[in-house]
Amino acid sequence: MARSSFRRAFQLALWVAALAPAALVTAAPPEMQRAVQELEAEHDRATAASYTLQAGGASAASAIADAWPSLSLVAQKRAIGVLRTLADEHDEAVSALSVAARSNQESVRELALDALRRAVPRGLDGLAALLADPEVSDRAAALLGRNAPDYAIAKLLAAMSEEGGPERRGLRDGLTIAVQRAGRPEAPLSSWLASSPPPPAVASAALGLVGVSGLQTVLTSFVAHALSSADEFATAWRLLASAGAAGPNESIDAWVQSQLERPDPWMLRAAAVDAATARGFRDQARPALADPYPRVRMHAARALSGDAESMIERATLARKDVWPMVRASAVTSLRSEGEALPVVIAAVNDSMSMVRAAAIEVLIPLPHDEGWDRIHARLRASNEWPEVTAAAIEYVVAHCRTDAAESLFRVVLRAAPSNALTDDLNNAARAIEALRHLSTPEANSVIEQLRATPEVPPTLQMALDAPLPDSEICTAAPP
């Protein structure tokens, strides 16, 4: 890693040196050196010095570069303004801005990056050179992608092909931005793939293309190209994460299926479940419901939601799996399957809070009130976990359960102690909003009592005072 960092720094140094050979050979004229020092002076003198330097061309840029390490923060910021003007015509200024963009001071770094962004076209080359430096490449990639997308695609792909490039998410995010904004991104993408780049770089680039409209054919070619060398975990994981969005391809289908059957690591089997179901092969993913690793079973239950062929297996996981995260995922997967409603209702009383919350969340959008008695008990329980209480309050609002006013008041009272937990305060605020939503005489009486209470915590005061549109007031008859 140290050798790789040194190599990138050395490459950047060579590029900077190539931009400004004259500065390496001859010293800047004395008047330019004096003007640079005047950037440290008070406003009027510093402004005059800036005008002098702006008229000084390459010599002025070289003088700034020579003095840069010794300049104060204020002087460096003033110097960047000068370099921004010079960068339109002088590569020496771009070189100096590239050095400034690697500053440890964020304010200086951002000013320099913005100056490079605005100095078209020379500044774009400076930003592209910074892609080799992990310390600043993320910002450079984003700026290139947003402001020069057609130019950026080839530069970002080249950077991703370098050692360590596939691991740098900032380059991938920059590529996503660029291809979304470019006029015709297919040409540079296809040209790069034809040059036989390293498979890890192709896999990383493929992940950056997921979700970009109009590029499914290109994405498919990227994934298929990298399959033969997908031996490394990171490469295989990125290809699986991309395969779900790729188009029809027999090679991809066969490879995804092979990942479902691999003994380890479990993360690839889980990713293969998502890829197989996204590609329309739910039958291949069903055996994963019995995978020995719980997170794979969790992925399988979620991915197979609504799959009639596996409903019984998922309902069994919801009731009997020893891992709460698997039970919760299985319960959630049953949201659209009416035959499994008894399993969901039973899960409201599960021993683990994440399963109880998942069950209530499944019941919230349903048009009936089956399961309300169990949910009401969870709302009244003073020792219930906050996420379950929050889900129960949401259920009350969605179903206009006017018989829950007293229980909501109890939730508010849990926030009464001066040392009340943040979760209790948040749920109390939700309960107040729910009471206002119900708008029954009992609920309104509680609200008025709270408004008359001195020193109500700010979180609760906001819930009492926030505007409530008439459309959000419950109009259903009491149960």
WOGITA-V381046 format. One record per residue. N is the residue number from 1. OMEGA is omega in whole degrees, 0 to 359 (none if undefined). Layout:
N,OMEGA + N,OMEGA
This chain:
1,180 + 2,180 + 3,180 + 4,179 + 5,179 + 6,181 + 7,179 + 8,179 + 9,181 + 10,179 + 11,178 + 12,179 + 13,178 + 14,180 + 15,179 + 16,180 + 17,181 + 18,180 + 19,188 + 20,181 + 21,183 + 22,182 + 23,180 + 24,187 + 25,184 + 26,177 + 27,178 + 28,179 + 29,182 + 30,182 + 31,177 + 32,178 + 33,179 + 34,180 + 35,178 + 36,179 + 37,179 + 38,176 + 39,177 + 40,188 + 41,179 + 42,195 + 43,186 + 44,180 + 45,179 + 46,178 + 47,178 + 48,179 + 49,179 + 50,179 + 51,178 + 52,181 + 53,179 + 54,178 + 55,186 + 56,175 + 57,184 + 58,180 + 59,179 + 60,179 + 61,178 + 62,179 + 63,178 + 64,180 + 65,180 + 66,185 + 67,189 + 68,184 + 69,184 + 70,183 + 71,176 + 72,180 + 73,180 + 74,181 + 75,178 + 76,179 + 77,177 + 78,180 + 79,179 + 80,176 + 81,177 + 82,182 + 83,178 + 84,179 + 85,182 + 86,186 + 87,178 + 88,186 + 89,188 + 90,179 + 91,178 + 92,178 + 93,176 + 94,178 + 95,180 + 96,178 + 97,178 + 98,175 + 99,180 + 100,181 + 101,178 + 102,181 + 103,174 + 104,179 + 105,184 + 106,182 + 107,178 + 108,182 + 109,182 + 110,177 + 111,181 + 112,179 + 113,179 + 114,178 + 115,177 + 116,179 + 117,184 + 118,183 + 119,182 + 120,5 + 121,187 + 122,183 + 123,179 + 124,177 + 125,177 + 126,177 + 127,180 + 128,179 + 129,181 + 130,177 + 131,179 + 132,183 + 133,183 + 134,182 + 135,186 + 136,187 + 137,181 + 138,180 + 139,179 + 140,180 + 141,180 + 142,180 + 143,178 + 144,182 + 145,182 + 146,192 + 147,178 + 148,189 + 149,181 + 150,177 + 151,190 + 152,189 + 153,182 + 154,181 + 155,180 + 156,178 + 157,178 + 158,179 + 159,179 + 160,180 + 161,180 + 162,179 + 163,181 + 164,182 + 165,181 + 166,182 + 167,187 + 168,185 + 169,181 + 170,177 + 171,180 + 172,178 + 173,177 + 174,178 + 175,178 + 176,179 + 177,184 + 178,183 + 179,176 + 180,185 + 181,184 + 182,179 + 183,180 + 184,184 + 185,185 + 186,185 + 187,179 + 188,179 + 189,180 + 190,179 + 191,179 + 192,180 + 193,180 + 194,180 + 195,179 + 196,177 + 197,180 + 198,180 + 199,177 + 200,178 + 201,178 + 202,179 + 203,179 + 204,179 + 205,179 + 206,179 + 207,178 + 208,181 + 209,182 + 210,177 + 211,179 + 212,184 + 213,174 + 214,184 + 215,182 + 216,180 + 217,178 + 218,179 + 219,180 + 220,179 + 221,178 + 222,182 + 223,181 + 224,181 + 225,187 + 226,186 + 227,186 + 228,182 + 229,183 + 230,181 + 231,180 + 232,182 + 233,185 + 234,180 + 235,180 + 236,181 + 237,180 + 238,178 + 239,177 + 240,179 + 241,180 + 242,188 + 243,181 + 244,181 + 245,181 + 246,180 + 247,180 + 248,179 + 249,184 + 250,180 + 251,178 + 252,180 + 253,181 + 254,181 + 255,178 + 256,179 + 257,179 + 258,179 + 259,176 + 260,186 + 261,183 + 262,184 + 263,181 + 264,354 + 265,184 + 266,183 + 267,179 + 268,176 + 269,179 + 270,179 + 271,178 + 272,176 + 273,180 + 274,181 + 275,182 + 276,180 + 277,178 + 278,180 + 279,175 + 280,182 + 281,181 + 282,181 + 283,178 + 284,183 + 285,185 + 286,179 + 287,181 + 288,176 + 289,178 + 290,181 + 291,180 + 292,182 + 293,187 + 294,182 + 295,175 + 296,177 + 297,179 + 298,178 + 299,183 + 300,180 + 301,180 + 302,183 + 303,184 + 304,179 + 305,180 + 306,180 + 307,185 + 308,183 + 309,184 + 310,185 + 311,182 + 312,179 + 313,179 + 314,176 + 315,178 + 316,176 + 317,181 + 318,182 + 319,196 + 320,183 + 321,184 + 322,181 + 323,181 + 324,182 + 325,177 + 326,179 + 327,180 + 328,179 + 329,179 + 330,177 + 331,180 + 332,182 + 333,183 + 334,189 + 335,184 + 336,185 + 337,186 + 338,181 + 339,181 + 340,182 + 341,179 + 342,179 + 343,179 + 344,180 + 345,179 + 346,182 + 347,176 + 348,179 + 349,178 + 350,182 + 351,183 + 352,187 + 353,183 + 354,177 + 355,178 + 356,180 + 357,180 + 358,181 + 359,180 + 360,180 + 361,176 + 362,184 + 363,185 + 364,185 + 365,183 + 366,186 + 367,181 + 368,183 + 369,178 + 370,182 + 371,183 + 372,182 + 373,179 + 374,179 + 375,180 + 376,178 + 377,179 + 378,179 + 379,182 + 380,185 + 381,184 + 382,181 + 383,181 + 384,179 + 385,186 + 386,183 + 387,178 + 388,177 + 389,180 + 390,179 + 391,180 + 392,178 + 393,178 + 394,177 + 395,180 + 396,181 + 397,183 + 398,184 + 399,179 + 400,182 + 401,182 + 402,178 + 403,181 + 404,186 + 405,181 + 406,180 + 407,178 + 408,178 + 409,177 + 410,178 + 411,178 + 412,182 + 413,179 + 414,178 + 415,183 + 416,182 + 417,181 + 418,180 + 419,182 + 420,179 + 421,179 + 422,179 + 423,178 + 424,178 + 425,180 + 426,178 + 427,175 + 428,177 + 429,177 + 430,180 + 431,178 + 432,178 + 433,179 + 434,178 + 435,178 + 436,178 + 437,180 + 438,175 + 439,173 + 440,177 + 441,180 + 442,180 + 443,180 + 444,178 + 445,178 + 446,181 + 447,180 + 448,177 + 449,179 + 450,180 + 451,180 + 452,182 + 453,179 + 454,174 + 455,173 + 456,179 + 457,183 + 458,180 + 459,180 + 460,179 + 461,178 + 462,179 + 463,179 + 464,188 + 465,184 + 466,178 + 467,178 + 468,181 + 469,179 + 470,182 + 471,181 + 472,179 + 473,183 + 474,179 + 475,181 + 476,177 + 477,178 + 478,181 + 479,none
